[in-house]
Structures are given as structure tokens and as C-alpha cells.
Amino acid sequence: MSADHEQHPLFLPLVFAGGLIFGFGLGFSHMAQPEVVLNFLTFEDLGLLFVMFGAAVVTGLTFFGVKLFRSDAPLTGTVYGRRLKTLDTNVVLGGGIFGVGWGLSGICPGAAYASLGVGNIFILYGIAGMFVGAYIQGYWRSTSAGTDASTPTAE
């Protein structure tokens, strides 16, 4: 959101409500438990696949429906647009690195926070690692002038 737009008064409460629903759904579907995620990653339990597919369908239909009636986002006023990202080395390597981290921690970033809500305090190590890893990558990108890795993608 740019500084030119005033934030709708319901923006933050709705972001909170979205997070509440997201966390409840992850807890309800048991996806906030690292054991369930690891069972998915070892192809023993494909429940996560169905949860992700269901979420993608609901989200896709919602955005498709809203775009039929509005050309801008209701709460921010920004125009809807697609961010096209080509399949390049950064995407492939980044996805691979993300996958290794996901497998080692047993939980994806969004579910890590929900995992705290179901009593998994040890996930704080994974969350701290995510912050440190993102900081290191950002620092590396900022010092790698003139390479693909230092070029931010246009949105």
C-alpha cells in the first residue's frame, strides 16, 4: 500500500480476523503440528495437500468474484494486478532452499505461528531461524550489487 492512500478503518481488524481464521483453520486441520507436516513430506499423509488445495480454491474464487465487481482492493484502494515472476534460477534455488528448511523444521512459516497457539513452544527456534535466515539473505542481496540476486522484482 502506498503512502498516497488512506487506510480503511477496517483494514487492521480484518487482517486480524483473517489471521484468526487462518490460525483456527490450521489448528483445526492439525496442520500446525510438525508431525503432520513431516508425514506429508514423507508421503505418509496427504492431508496437507487437500488443505492447501481447498484454501487455494476458496481464495481463488474469492479474488475472481471480487474482481467482477471491483477493479481495486476494497480496503486499500490499490488496483488489482498480477505479479508475473518468471521461472528463473532464484525461484528454483529459493524453492529448494525453502523446501530443505521446511523439511528440517517440520513446519511452514504460516503454520509455525499457529503452532505456538497449540502449545509448541519449541517452534520458536524455527521462527527465530526464519528471521535470521531472511536477514542474512537480505544482507547478502544488498551487498551483491550488479547480479540477478540484487535486483528486486517489480510488483
C-alpha positions as MATLAB code, in Angstrom:
seq = 'MSADHEQHPLFLPLVFAGGLIFGFGLGFSHMAQPEVVLNFLTFEDLGLLFVMFGAAVVTGLTFFGVKLFRSDAPLTGTVYGRRLKTLDTNVVLGGGIFGVGWGLSGICPGAAYASLGVGNIFILYGIAGMFVGAYIQGYWRSTSAGTDASTPTAE';
ca = [
       0.000    0.000    0.000;
       1.425    3.365   -0.937;
       1.545    6.403    1.318;
      -0.922    8.179   -1.001;
      -3.854    6.047    0.137;
      -5.526    6.370    3.482;
      -6.036    3.069    5.197;
      -9.633    1.964    5.583;
     -10.622    1.858    9.277;
     -11.489   -1.838    8.975;
      -8.133   -2.793    7.417;
      -6.294   -3.878   10.567;
      -9.322   -5.512   12.260;
      -9.947   -7.535    9.092;
      -6.285   -8.523    8.842;
      -6.553   -9.685   12.461;
      -9.784  -11.575   11.681;
      -8.093  -13.204    8.684;
      -5.195  -14.294   10.869;
      -7.631  -15.610   13.462;
      -9.454  -17.677   10.845;
      -6.158  -18.822    9.317;
      -4.774  -19.932   12.682;
      -8.022  -21.657   13.655;
      -8.127  -23.496   10.334;
      -4.520  -24.648   10.686;
      -5.147  -25.845   14.231;
      -8.456  -27.493   13.326;
      -6.907  -29.362   10.392;
      -3.896  -30.368   12.549;
      -1.549  -28.614   10.105;
       0.068  -26.657   12.959;
       1.665  -29.887   14.190;
       5.125  -30.612   12.767;
       4.466  -34.370   12.874;
       1.567  -33.989   10.429;
       3.650  -31.838    8.093;
       6.565  -34.275    8.210;
       4.178  -37.147    7.439;
       3.066  -35.178    4.385;
       6.640  -34.563    3.288;
       7.368  -38.297    3.524;
       4.172  -39.100    1.551;
       2.586  -40.918    4.510;
      -0.307  -38.481    4.927;
      -1.530  -36.326    2.036;
      -3.994  -34.349    4.160;
      -1.910  -31.186    3.823;
      -2.328  -31.369    0.064;
      -6.118  -31.306    0.446;
      -5.984  -28.452    2.973;
      -3.788  -26.381    0.631;
      -5.957  -27.211   -2.382;
      -9.128  -26.269   -0.512;
      -7.598  -22.995    0.619;
      -6.381  -22.187   -2.905;
      -9.838  -22.850   -4.376;
     -11.626  -20.654   -1.811;
      -9.071  -17.844   -2.195;
      -9.064  -18.052   -5.990;
     -12.865  -17.937   -6.207;
     -12.989  -15.026   -3.769;
     -10.482  -12.944   -5.726;
     -12.147  -13.860   -9.011;
     -15.551  -12.849   -7.612;
     -14.348   -9.565   -6.142;
     -12.677   -8.625   -9.439;
     -16.035   -8.997  -11.204;
     -17.463   -6.151   -9.109;
     -14.410   -4.016   -8.331;
     -11.229   -3.004  -10.108;
      -9.469   -2.088   -6.869;
      -8.978   -3.696   -3.479;
     -11.842   -2.723   -1.149;
      -9.697   -1.830    1.862;
      -6.585   -0.346    0.267;
      -7.861    1.155   -2.965;
      -4.911   -0.267   -4.880;
      -5.584   -1.656   -8.325;
      -5.586   -5.433   -8.631;
      -2.707   -6.649  -10.692;
      -0.748   -9.785  -11.309;
       2.845  -10.103  -10.292;
       4.417  -12.133  -13.024;
       7.588  -13.894  -11.953;
       9.491  -15.931  -14.458;
      10.846  -19.321  -13.542;
      14.491  -18.424  -13.095;
      17.443  -19.673  -11.067;
      16.443  -17.652   -7.992;
      12.974  -19.220   -7.957;
      14.293  -22.759   -8.368;
      17.155  -22.417   -5.865;
      15.000  -20.441   -3.423;
      12.274  -23.067   -3.613;
      14.806  -25.809   -2.979;
      16.300  -23.976   -0.010;
      12.791  -23.298    1.331;
      11.993  -26.998    0.978;
      15.070  -28.023    2.953;
      14.148  -25.582    5.723;
      10.544  -26.801    5.678;
      11.688  -30.401    5.996;
      14.206  -29.695    8.760;
      11.814  -27.598   10.853;
       8.773  -29.692   10.017;
       6.543  -26.696    9.537;
       5.951  -23.928    7.015;
       6.181  -20.252    8.030;
       2.467  -19.540    8.424;
       1.812  -22.698   10.368;
       4.800  -22.001   12.620;
       2.943  -19.142   14.285;
      -0.216  -21.196   14.618;
       1.900  -23.966   16.106;
       2.647  -21.653   19.035;
      -1.089  -21.460   19.650;
      -1.368  -25.230   20.007;
       1.426  -25.251   22.582;
       4.546  -25.971   20.521;
       6.951  -23.531   22.168;
       9.970  -25.219   20.582;
       8.888  -23.820   17.212;
      10.297  -20.506   18.465;
      13.693  -21.848   17.377;
      12.355  -22.300   13.849;
      10.738  -18.854   13.839;
      13.986  -17.264   15.075;
      15.841  -19.154   12.345;
      13.431  -17.800    9.719;
      14.081  -14.226   10.820;
      17.856  -14.710   10.891;
      17.821  -16.504    7.519;
      15.725  -13.754    5.918;
      18.040  -11.110    7.378;
      21.134  -12.889    6.049;
      19.550  -13.225    2.598;
      18.551   -9.533    2.611;
      22.036   -8.502    3.663;
      23.594  -10.735    1.005;
      21.252   -9.310   -1.642;
      22.051   -5.721   -0.674;
      25.800   -6.341   -0.913;
      25.631   -8.273   -4.222;
      25.386   -5.228   -6.492;
      25.079   -5.910  -10.197;
      23.884   -9.531  -10.007;
      20.472  -11.094  -10.536;
      20.168  -11.679   -6.804;
      20.443   -7.959   -6.063;
      17.730   -6.947   -8.493;
      14.395   -6.654   -6.727;
      11.417   -7.928   -8.688;
       8.916   -5.379   -9.945;
       5.461   -5.678   -8.464;
];
